């Protein structure tokens, strides 16, 4: 099970849960916790954070997200922020691809029902936190 956000805006969003395609059991009620952040770059002393939502450009192919600033030893978190393709999927990225300026990500579909993993373009919400000089 995974959460998906759609209709994200400055005032709210819609959240829904996606299950494996091969799953047949009914979903139980779940509690979902969220952290809402304002887009932009913030620096407090030597610690910086960048938070953005991309245009719907990210799919099943590895692509870069450019942080727009340089972060030393960055921590990255990202999630799909749209529901353009309804197939169950999650954002994937490799720690090896994480640099001070960017990370490579892709939208990966689950394969419980079939092996087809082509996914349409989605918007990605992301945050990076790290030292800044």
C-alpha positions in Angstrom: 0.0 0.0 0.0 1.2 3.5 -0.8 -0.2 7.0 -0.5 -0.7 9.3 -3.5 -1.4 13.0 -3.5 -3.4 14.8 -6.2 -4.8 18.3 -6.7 -2.0 19.8 -4.6 -2.2 23.5 -4.1 -1.3 26.2 -1.6 -4.5 25.4 0.3 -4.9 21.7 0.2 -4.7 18.3 -1.6 -6.4 15.0 -2.0 -4.8 11.9 -0.7 -5.6 8.3 -1.6 -4.2 4.9 -1.0 -3.1 2.6 -3.8 -2.9 -1.2 -3.3 -1.1 -3.8 -5.4 -3.0 -4.4 -8.6 -3.3 -8.1 -7.9 -4.7 -7.5 -4.4 -8.3 -8.5 -3.9 -8.8 -7.8 -0.2 -10.8 -4.8 0.8 -8.8 -1.9 2.2 -9.1 -1.1 5.9 -9.3 2.4 7.2 -5.9 3.9 7.6 -4.5 7.0 9.4 -2.4 9.2 7.2 0.0 11.8 8.6 1.4 14.6 6.4 3.9 17.4 6.6 3.1 20.5 4.6 5.9 22.7 3.5 6.1 26.0 1.6 8.0 26.0 -1.7 11.3 27.8 -1.8 14.8 27.9 -0.5 15.6 28.7 3.2 19.0 29.1 4.8 19.5 29.5 8.6 23.1 30.0 9.3 24.9 27.1 7.6 21.9 24.8 7.2 19.7 25.1 4.1 16.5 23.5 2.8 14.9 23.6 -0.6 11.3 22.4 -1.2 9.6 22.4 -4.6 6.9 20.7 -6.7 7.9 20.0 -10.3 5.9 20.2 -13.4 4.5 16.8 -14.6 7.8 15.7 -16.3 8.8 12.6 -14.4 7.9 9.0 -15.5 9.5 5.5 -15.5 12.8 6.8 -17.0 15.6 8.1 -14.8 15.7 11.8 -14.8 17.5 14.5 -12.8 15.9 16.8 -10.3 18.2 19.9 -10.0 18.2 21.4 -6.5 18.8 24.9 -7.8 21.5 25.4 -5.1 24.4 23.4 -3.7 24.0 21.4 -0.4 26.9 19.7 1.4 25.9 16.1 2.5 22.3 16.5 1.4 19.3 14.6 2.7 16.6 14.1 0.0 13.0 13.0 0.2 10.5 13.0 -2.7 7.0 11.8 -3.5 4.6 11.7 -6.4 2.3 14.8 -6.2 -0.2 14.0 -9.0 -2.4 11.2 -10.2 -1.9 11.5 -14.0 -1.4 7.7 -14.3 -3.6 5.7 -12.0 -1.2 2.6 -11.9 0.1 2.0 -8.4 3.7 3.5 -8.3 6.3 5.0 -6.0 9.1 7.5 -6.5 12.5 5.7 -6.6 16.0 7.2 -6.4 19.4 5.8 -5.8 21.7 7.2 -3.1 24.5 6.8 -5.6 22.9 9.4 -7.8 22.5 12.0 -5.0 25.0 14.8 -5.4 25.3 18.3 -3.8 23.3 19.7 -6.7 20.9 17.0 -7.9 19.4 13.5 -7.7 18.2 11.0 -10.4 14.6 9.8 -9.8 12.0 7.7 -11.6 8.4 6.6 -11.0 8.3 2.9 -10.6 5.1 0.9 -10.9 4.5 -2.3 -8.9 4.4 -5.6 -10.8 1.9 -7.8 -8.8 -0.5 -8.2 -11.7 1.6 -7.7 -14.8 5.2 -6.8 -15.8 4.2 -3.7 -17.8 5.9 -0.7 -16.0 5.6 2.2 -18.4 4.2 5.1 -16.4 2.9 8.5 -17.5 4.3 11.8 -16.4 3.8 12.9 -12.8 4.7 15.9 -10.7 7.2 15.3 -7.9 7.3 17.1 -4.6 10.7 17.1 -3.0 12.8 18.5 -0.1 16.5 18.6 0.3 18.3 19.6 3.5 22.0 20.1 3.9 24.8 22.4 4.9 25.3 25.5 2.9 28.3 27.8 2.9 
